[in-house]
Each structure stands twice: as C-alpha cells, then as structure tokens.
Amino acid sequence: MKKKWFYQMGLVAVVLSLLLAACGNNEEPASTTTESSSGAATGDTIKVGVLHSLSGTMAISEVSVRDAEMMAIEEINAAGGVLGKKIEAIQEDGASDWPTFAEKARKLISEDKVATVFGGWTSSSRKAMKPVFEELNGLLWYPVQYEGLEASPNIFYTGATTNQQIVPAVDWLLENRGKKFYLLGSDYVFPRTANLIIKEQLKAKGGEMVGEEYTPLGHTDYSTIISKIKEAKPDVVFNTLNGDSNVAFFKQLQDAGITAKDMTTLSVSVAEEEIRGIGVDVLQGQLAAWNYYQTTDTPANKTFVENYKKKYGEDRVTADPIEAGYTAVYLWKAAVEKAGSTEVDKVKEAAKGLEWDAPEGKVTIDGETQHIFKTVRIGEVQADGQFKELWNSGDAVKPDPFLKGYDWAASIKPTD
C-alpha cells in the first residue's frame, strides 16, 4: 500500500509539473505584430506586400500602379536597399473584389510577415483592408485619391483627399464653366461620398445639381443616362466613374454627338493611363483634376518619366496614381531609415513631417492625419494624350480629410 501511495503521488507530481509548465508558457508574452514586422527584416531581405487588382474591371488602372511600385523597389535595391537589406516584394491580386483584398492583406501580414503593404485603388478595397491592418497593426500605403472623411493610424494616404482634388475642382468649375452640375459615378463608397460633399458645396456656392446617377463597376450601357444628360442640359458633368466603365461612357457620349466643345466633363479617375484605354480622339478637350501629370515640370519628374518608359516601353505613360504609388515606396524607405527599424510604430513616428522631392514636387507627410501635402492641378486632354495644365494651387495644400476648414461641410459625417 505504501509503495502504491508513493507511486500515485509521483504521478500527481508529474502531472502538476506539466500543468505548471503549460501555465508558465501561457504567461509568456504573445508575439506582437510589431515583432512580426521586424521579422520581415531578418536575413538579407525585407519583405513587403504589393496588392493590386491584376485582373477584373480595375486592372485597367491598377496594373500600372503595381508597375511603378515595383520599379521603385528595384531602384532602391540597386542603390543598396533599405538598412543594408534588399526589398523582397510579394505580389498578390485583389482581383477587383473587395473581400479578396481583405483576405490577401491578412495573408501578407499574418503568413508572409511583410513589413508593409503598398496597394488598393477603390475606396471599397481600402475600407475592406482597413480593419485588417488595424487589427494586426500592419501598415498600408494607399496611393489613390479618395473621398476623405478617414484617417487610420495604420494607413498612409499618398493620393489626394477631398480638399486636394474635388473641392478645388468644383470651385474652379463654378468660376469657369458654369453652375449646373450633373453627377455621374460608379455605385460604391468613393463616388457616393464625393457627390454628397459636392452637393453641399454647390448649395453653399450657388451651384445647382440637375442630375445624379450611379452604375455598378464594370457597367457598359450608358445610353439611357446620356439621354438624361442631354435633357438636363448641364454646364458640367462631374464624373466619378471608375475602371473600364469610363471606356463605355465616353465612347457612347461621343456616339451621341456630345464632345468637349458641347459640354464640359471633369473626371477624377481618368488619367493618362485611362486615356490610352479610352482613346484620345474620344477624350480630347475633356478635363481632369489631379495632383500630377506626366507633363508636370519638375527635375524629379523628368527622371521618373524617362526611367518608367525605359523599363516598360516608350508607349507607356505615367499618371497621378502611378506617381503616388512610386512616391509611397520612397516615403516608406525614408521613414524606415529614419527609424532604424521596420517596426510599424517606429516607422509611423519617424514618418511625421518627412519631406521628399517627388515627381509631383516636394511632398510632406502630415503627422496628424498620415496624408501628404499636395499641389492641386486641373488639366485638359490634348491631342497627344497628355494633359495641358489649366490651373494649379501654387503651393502644396495641407490635407484636410474631415473638411474641418469648410463651414458648409459641418453636417457631413464619416461613414464606414
């Protein structure tokens, strides 16, 4: 009995020691996303994600942004890399599908352990990714103009926010092209929110909305809407269509006998790359509001355009989102080198106030909103497929994503 009792007690001791060991393991700090981000810099490389639509309706716009980001990565690697390490790009296809963007973002952060991600185009893709980056403390560099009303601690916005594109464009149109606006957009977050802002601005500035229409991404039949536009007789069509819907709309507008001489159309998602897809014969004379054109006259842009064409072909063009994607990679590099680390929180702190001579001109990261100061430009499509700049803001405009500087925008609230 005594031997049996000692044997049983020994078993209990073994079980207790195992339980205590397990508890002790559970007491150890869990590995954080910051640690996994620094893990992206182990060995001789730093892993980053490049996440764009390489297929689907948005591929017409996003493939070239991917190309610019990859060119920046190659240039940086050729010059010695970042912190003495080469950048290893892991590319994923968002496939013009917003849940896919979220899924791929999670994979890049959790499985591939990337230090940062460059990607997205539509606001739907960004809003799908945003909670993933915030949950996992990842870092996204988003390169496209958008509707504002957002500032995530896990996103840097290198495209324009509303007061750096849409608001000044509406002001210019009211002064130069007329008061009657017809609003046409794709049916998702950016166009609907942008038009909500425009309607408030028109009310405050004496403008008039004479029509408002939305179509699904990828929509191709605009005959009914064009008939409505003809009937409404607007001075301006403010166009927030995205993707290859622009091809159908502008070609059908021309087929209906409406050219830039008959009616002004200003677009905020048609740049040089889209002109190639739509046709300069269709778009000549039409307007677009951006912060950069291939014709922007800066020393950095001359080099950028030469290098882009040398790498991808003389027939290729640069454009605002292409330049903003390229700029994002270099801003991230500068922040990492200033921080001496790829850890997300250290990079964010180091990025505050950073300046860089981008192709569009000097840009500065606003530490409060993680947007960048940008010069606003309005251009007209020329016969060679390039833009002639009609107006610019002169100085770079401080980002105001929540439109705090505009009394007429007080009732506009952020939406998710």
Secondary structure, 3 states (H helix, E strand, C coil): CHHHHHHHHHHHHHHHHHHHHHHHHHHCCCCCHHHHHHHCCCCCEEEEEEEECCCCCCHHHHHHHHHHHHHHHHHHHHCCCECCEEEEEEEEECCCCHHHHHHHHHHHHHCCCCCCEEECCCHHHHHHHHHHHHHHCCCEEECCCCCCCCCCCCEEECCCCHHHCHHHHHHHHHHHCCCEEEEEEECCHHHHHHHHHHHHHHHHHCCEEEEEEEECCCCCCCHHHHHHHHHHCCCEEEEECCCCHHHHHHHHHHHCCCCCCCCEEEECCCCHHHHHHHCHHHHCCCEEEECCCCCCCCHHHHHHHHHHHHHHCCCCCCCHHHHHHHHHHHHHHHHHHHHCCCCHHHHHHHHCCCEEEECCEEEEECCCCCEECECCEEEEECCCCCEEEEEECCCCECCCCCCCCCHHHCCCCCCC
